[in-house]
Amino acid sequence: MVSAIVLRNIVGTIGNITAFFLFASPIPTFIKIWKSKSVEEFKPDPYLATVMNCMTWVFYGLPIVDPDNTLVATINGAGLAMELIYVAIFFIYTNKKGRVKVISWLFIEFAFMAIVVACALLLRHTHEQRSTVVGIFGVVFTALMGVSPLTVMRKVIKTKSVKHMPFYLSLATFVNALIWVTYGWIRFQVYILVANGLGAIFGAIQLILYGCYFKSTPKDDVVKQSGMQLAMQNA
């Protein structure tokens, strides 16, 4: 019989793979920005939000906070590196106002993260205490990221078109969240469960909307979806 530890590592490894592809999903967008040397109408907000989310979960997965969540730290570390590359490309090709926005938000995020790290390490002295503090912040940031697709969902309902809601990205987000819910359930880690439970709910809502409005979407708009990108979330 497979032990709970082995099963959890298997599920976590699968979660790392699916999450990596989600982190990589904006690559076509940034290739387009790089080739055109313009950010056009793209905004850095989802990527800046993901930077904060990844930093929080990297810290949560470190042995000094939780000694048995290395897989959470590794995938979010990879995600953090990729998101910083995306932000750097955006910074290069945006205007002065955009650069100021990027620098300001990164400064705020790094400063806030430094405060969280200092408080967790200096004021909390057990793994349970530290994981509680960091886990709460992780759930909050994941919830805030989950709000970002609401504008897209509202647009889908208003236009009765799924043009701006790529099916495969929504499906991948939903499946990835379910994998990490399973990961958190095996050892019962409430913060991973809640964070990814929220992700699964938002993913499910997107899929339901897609099913409702797919037939009313012009076929040409469905084909164009491959170039669209949505913000993502990971444990």
Buried (B, 14 or more C-beta within 10 A) or exposed (E): EEEEEEBBBEBBBBBBEBBBEBBEBBEEBBEBBEEEEEBEEBEBEBBBBBBBBBBBBBBBBBEEBBEBBBBBBBBBBBBBEBBBBBBEBBBEBBEEEBBEBBEEBBEEBEEBBEEBBEEBBEEBEEBEEBBBBBBBBBBEBBBEBBEBBEEBBEBBEEBEBBBBBBBEBBBBBBBBBBBBBBBBBBBEBBBBBBBBBBBBEBBBBBBEBBEEBEEEBEEEBBEEBEEBBBBBBBB
